[in-house]
C-alpha cells in the first residue's frame, strides 16, 4: 500500500462533437467515462469500480485537460481524484475507485432486484429525428429501444410515470466492458420526459457503481425518479446485461424547471 | 458566478472518541458531516445539498485537518472539494454541493416512494451492550429503535433479509437539520447483520443527497441492499421525517467478507 504524494498527472483530451446533443451539450456519461479512463491509467487495478462526479460547469467541444491525482493504491482498492479543466477552469470533479469488477464466474451472494420486464428490442420504440431538430449525438453513438409503456413522450403523449425503460447498445461496435457502463448509466432520457416537464435536466452529481463485467449484447436499462421537489430530482439507473446480471447501478441528482402552476 | 481559483483553506478539527465504535473506528456518517460542515463555511449557500465521499483510509481519533477548495460559487448551486487529512496523509475525499434545501412549505411535484411501515418506537427494539463489549459511540450519540421484523440480529437470530429499518433520533439534544442528515444516513447497522455475515463492513464510497429540511422528532430510516457479490455490496438509505417527508437519500458501496463455502 502506498499513499501517493506525487504531483498530479495531466492528460490532454479532445472532447468530440460526436457526443453532443441540443446546442452543443456534451453527454454527461461520456464525459464521466472519459475522466475515469484517464484516471485508470494511473493505477495498477484493472477496472473502475465506482465514480462520483460533480458537474460544476458545462464543458465545450474541443481541447480539455484531465488532472489525475492518485490518492491511495491499496491491495484491493485504489482511490484517485480527477478533474476535467478547460482553459484552466475546473468543469467536472470526480472521485474514482479502481479495483476488480466481478465477471460471470462470480456467483452473487444475494440479489434483491430484478431486471426490468421489457418487450424484445424489435417490439420497442426507437428514436427518430426530423431535419429541423438539432443533432443528438447520444442517439448516433448508441442505439436505444424504449419500452412502449414508457415511451409516450416519443409520440408527444407523456405517460405520466416517473420511470423510463429500454434497451441500449453501441451503434459503433464499441464492446460492452466495465468502462462503457459509465456512458450507458446516463444514456436513457430523463424521467421528466414522461412527466411532461420540458427543458434541459442538467446533472449536478452522478455516482456510478460498476457491479459486474457485462456480457456482449443488448443492455436492459431502467431509470426511476423518487422525488421531484423544489427544482431537484433524483434518478436511479440500473443496467442489466443480456445474461440477466446486474452490472451497473447509478444515481444522479439533477435540476429541473418547475412547471408554472 | 465566480470560478474560485483561490488557494484551499485549512480547518483544524479534533475527531472525538465519542463517535467511535469497535476498536476505535470513527463513524463514517459523522466524519461526512464534519467534512461537509467545514466546506459549508466557504460558500454563501445555506445548506449542503449533496456530498459524495471516498474513504481511502480510516482516520483515527485526534487532530485532523480539513482542506476546503471552493470550485464554483453559482447562483443556485456551489461546488467545493474537501479532503480530510491526518499527519499530511489524505484519508477521506469529498465533493460537496451546497444550495438551499426545501422546507415543508415546498410541495413536491412527484413522490414515488413511501415511508417504511414501522411499528411505533415504543414497540421497536433498542440496542443494549454488555460490559465486555467495546463501546458503541453511535448508539451513545443516537437513539435507534429497530423494527422487530428486521432486528433478528439483536437476538443473534438474523432474519435473512437484505433490509434493516428503524427510528433514529439524537440522544444529546442535537436538533434535526440538513447537516445532521449526513450522520443519520449512515447510522443504521449494515444489512449484513440480518444476513448473518459477520465482520466490519467498511464504506468505500458514500453519497448523501439532502432532499428536505427535516421536522423535529423521530426519523424513520430504511436501508436496503440490492447486490452482494464478490466482496462488494450496495446499501441505499432513505430518511423520512416525522411529518412523512422524504428528507434524505443515501447510497454507499462497501466491502464485506465473503463467508466461506
Interface residues (C-beta under 8 A of the other chain):
Chain A: X3 X5 X49 X50 X52 X53 X54 X56 X57 X71 X72 X76 X77 X79 X81 X88 X89 X90 X93 X94 X95 X97 X100 X101 X102 X106 X107 X108 X109 X110 X111 X112 X113 X162 X163 X195 X197 X204 X205 X207 X209 X211 X212 X224 X225 X226 X227 X228 X229 X230 X231 X232 X234 X246 X249 X251 X253 X255 X258 X259
Chain B: X3 X5 X49 X50 X52 X53 X54 X56 X57 X71 X72 X76 X77 X79 X81 X88 X89 X90 X93 X94 X95 X97 X100 X101 X102 X106 X107 X108 X109 X110 X111 X112 X113 X162 X163 X195 X197 X204 X205 X207 X209 X211 X212 X224 X225 X226 X227 X228 X229 X230 X231 X232 X234 X246 X249 X251 X253 X255 X258 X259
